[in-house]
Amino acid sequence: MQSPVGPRVVFDGREFDYFAGCSYLGLQGHPEVLQAAIDAIRRYGVSTATSRGGYGEHPIYDELEQEACAYFNAEKLLYFATGYLGPAILVQAGASSFDHIFIDSDAHFSLWDAAQAVNKPVTPFHHLQPESLAEKLRLELRPGKRPLVLSDGLFPISGEIAPLPAYLELLKPYNGQVYLDDAHAVGVLGEHGWGTPEYFSLQDDRCRTCGTLSKALGGYGGVIWGEAGWAERVDRSSRIYAGASPPPLVAAAASAKALEIARTSADLRPRLWTNVKRARDGLRALGWALPPSNTPAPIICLESRYDVSIERIRAGLFRQGIAVELVRHYTSTPPGGALRIAVFAAHTSEQIDRLVEGIKELV
Ligand SMILES: Cc1ncc(COP(=O)(O)O)c(C=O)c1O
């Protein structure tokens, strides 16, 4: 890639319509975001070269945290090196509050690694299936022990949304909790873009989420947010959080600006949903079974079909100057692989129509 990420990108000197990656709100190349990064690097350099909690405290991190708390309507926020570490930080910090981990079999790598961050039994259940979770709880959880369920909120390749209300209902008699990796959902799902719990209108402290600023929210770095007392306990009890350098100042400054734009631009997410609907309706008409058009996930997953070669579609689109991803080995990829199409708020209707027409010609 030889340009900022956006609805048009340059690969190898040639321009493409870009329907890949995760820039769902299209903020990574926003001029104000770039300017914030430039100002920060001129004034403060790249990083503090020490961890937070001492001389590493910095007004740029304060600004980031204030913006992020305003975005998520939270009292306190933890900001760390990558979204990948979020589940491990949650699991490590919450380790005394559960005894047995139950994990969606297609959960992201970050969640599987998090499950290894503590010494507790781990039992997978069938992808997105509350019935399977119920069975595993009945068969595997010893009496009096407390379960923790780990899952993505919005799955990165399939674009499916975890049935969070059903999980929480099942966990009630066991005094259990859910930790969600909401990396693809923050900025996108829910009225304010707070992620999967908001999408289901849930406010329940038995469910904790972590997210990233590196995808929809246009910046960089992992985030966990919540009430001050709880977030301070996470801060104190996760070795990963305490022991790693925070993201570089330049990333924090860009992220703060991107969050401000995401929070104050009322038209961004409606534009995204209009685009998602247009793309999904067009692609459904070509014979793929896709979720209902009002599902706001900006990831459209075209599974391989006996009558269609997804390799041929990816290569044919690329020749036409349209980039989509062919995925075979990533969590939540359906058997046989898939074309992953990422829709952005910044795509034009013409770009979406060109994509649908391009696929139609190749099917
Ligand atoms: C579900 C999921 N969680 C976490 C991550 C990692 O987030 P980050 O890029 O901020 O480390 C990714 C991918 O990048 C992801 O797909």
Ligand as a Chemical Component Dictionary entry (heavy atoms), coordinates in Angstrom:
data_LIG
# 
_chem_comp.id                   LIG 
_chem_comp.type                 NON-POLYMER 
_chem_comp.pdbx_formal_charge   0 
_chem_comp.three_letter_code    LIG 
# 
loop_
_chem_comp_atom.comp_id 
_chem_comp_atom.atom_id 
_chem_comp_atom.alt_atom_id 
_chem_comp_atom.type_symbol 
_chem_comp_atom.charge 
_chem_comp_atom.model_Cartn_x 
_chem_comp_atom.model_Cartn_y 
_chem_comp_atom.model_Cartn_z 
_chem_comp_atom.pdbx_ordinal 
LIG C1 C1 C 0 -11.133 -9.702 16.526 1  
LIG C2 C2 C 0 -9.833  -8.980 16.608 2  
LIG N1 N1 N 0 -9.352  -8.617 17.811 3  
LIG C3 C3 C 0 -8.209  -7.958 17.959 4  
LIG C4 C4 C 0 -7.456  -7.618 16.847 5  
LIG C5 C5 C 0 -6.175  -6.878 17.071 6  
LIG O1 O1 O 0 -6.397  -5.516 17.219 7  
LIG P1 P1 P 0 -5.137  -4.524 17.036 8  
LIG O2 O2 O 0 -4.882  -4.470 15.586 9  
LIG O3 O3 O 0 -5.531  -3.240 17.644 10 
LIG O4 O4 O 0 -4.011  -5.176 17.769 11 
LIG C6 C6 C 0 -7.899  -7.984 15.570 12 
LIG C7 C7 C 0 -7.157  -7.676 14.340 13 
LIG O5 O5 O 0 -6.394  -6.873 14.091 14 
LIG C8 C8 C 0 -9.112  -8.663 15.440 15 
LIG O6 O6 O 0 -9.565  -9.030 14.231 16 
# 
loop_
_chem_comp_bond.comp_id 
_chem_comp_bond.atom_id_1 
_chem_comp_bond.atom_id_2 
_chem_comp_bond.value_order 
_chem_comp_bond.pdbx_ordinal 
LIG C1 C2 SING 1  
LIG C2 N1 SING 2  
LIG C2 C8 DOUB 3  
LIG N1 C3 DOUB 4  
LIG C3 C4 SING 5  
LIG C4 C5 SING 6  
LIG C4 C6 DOUB 7  
LIG C5 O1 SING 8  
LIG O1 P1 SING 9  
LIG P1 O2 DOUB 10 
LIG P1 O3 SING 11 
LIG P1 O4 SING 12 
LIG C6 C7 SING 13 
LIG C6 C8 SING 14 
LIG C7 O5 DOUB 15 
LIG C8 O6 SING 16 
# 
